[in-house]
Each structure stands twice: as structure tokens, then as C-alpha cells.
Amino acid sequence: WLASVGESGAVLKPYTAGEFIVFANTDGDAITFDGWIVRSITGFGLKVPLSVSGKEGRRSFVSGQAVFEGRCGSWVWRQPCWKQRCSQGTSEILLDENGNIQKISMSLGEKLGFVTLRVAN
């Protein structure tokens, strides 16, 4: 998987950890995904890890002592993509014709931009 957080990129390998998929590499970059939402980001040049809570309604982003809150609507299916509009931007999960995830994109707000994961071809 190819991943980017803002301007920083990395190649990550997916691992199953309970109910989560953790995309990680040996350089200390990692993204935790719950099937709908990116829940945490470590590495990628971030000074401290970022954690995300909430699904629909209020969503909180916590990085060290900094907390940013946004509001998110429901996930909407627009083939071939699930989309969720949030106050900080739109999240998308793109599927192929077999229903496999090909790309995950989620807005992290103005300062961090987007986190994007896509299948490496």
C-alpha cells in the first residue's frame, strides 16, 4: 500500500490486529483503520501520534495537547465509492468491481491535509 499524510509518503504493509487493520513499515510509519475511519497515525514526520475518535456526528482529532473537533454526516454509497462529508473535508473509500478496497482518503483538517492509502500496483 502507498500512503501519504499531508506531504509525507511511505510504503506500508497491512496487518490484522483484532478489529483493525494496521498499515505499517519498519521506519515507524503506521496507520490504523477500523474499516470506515482512520483511527490513528504514527510517524510520517508527525511530532506526536494523531488519534481519531467518533464516526458520525462529532469527530475528535487529538495530537499531543492539541484537540480539533469536526462534524461528520452519514456514509453515502455512490458507486464505486463510499463518501462521508465532514466539516474538515470529505472522506472516501473506493472499491473495485469485486468489493475490495482500492483507496482510502480522509481529511485531517487544514494543518495536516489528507491521509490517503491506495493499493500499490
Sequence and secondary structure as in RCSB ss.txt:
>XXXX:A:sequence
WLASVGESGAVLKPYTAGEFIVFANTDGDAITFDGWIVRSITGFGLKVPLSVSGKEGRRSFVSGQAVFEGRCGSW
VWRQPCWKQRCSQGTSEILLDENGNIQKISMSLGEKLGFVTLRVAN
>XXXX:A:secstr
 EEEETTEEEE EEEEETTEEEEE TTS EEEE SSSEEEEE TT SS EEEE SSEEEEEEETTEEEEEEE   
EEETTEEEEEETTEEEEEEE TTS EEEEEEE  TTT EEEEE   
